[in-house]
Amino acid sequence: MSVVADPSGSWRPAFVDMITSMGDVQVELYWDHAPITCKNFAELCRRGYYNSTIFHRIISDFMIQGGDPTGTGRGGASIYGKYFPDEIHPQLKHSGAGILAMANAGKDTNGSQFYIITAPTQWLDGKHTIFGRIRSGMNVVKRISNVETDSSDRPVDDVRIISTHVTE
């Protein structure tokens, strides 16, 4: 694997390595189904935008959510500005653990926040852009999903994204 140094118009890195405080996860990006979203995520990763951020919302047997530099669940912006449109693809479903999708506050409000599901969540189909899946490290995602949380689904002890690395 080679590290991508400078994105061009044809830049489509296949994977993102996410180093977390609980282990490493590799994400495969779905460029053919969600190119705008993949570009946003890959570029934010390349810039180090997610480095030292936390998974601010964790719900066991459902999902882990991160990507907010404020750590509140209310922050973050895309490379396109505050928000960008949904890319809902009918072939992509929240059918099982490991699906990577954009968190949002409603239609066309994608920014920087994302989530990884740990169980089927079909009720989210058509509401959130799916743009990848966990290629390796699902055991790490499952461990993160089982950390102790408070009544607001916030981890009692921070779980951090230490760094991200875009690879071919």
Secondary structure, 3 states (H helix, E strand, C coil): CCECCCCCCCCCCCEEEEEECCEEEEEEECCCCCHHHHHHHHHHHHHCCCCCEECCEEECCCEEEECCCCCCCCCCCECCECCECCCCCCCCCCCCCCEEEECCCCCCCECCCEEEECCCCHHHCCCCCEEEEEEECHHHHHHHHCCCECCCCCECCCCEEEEEEEEC
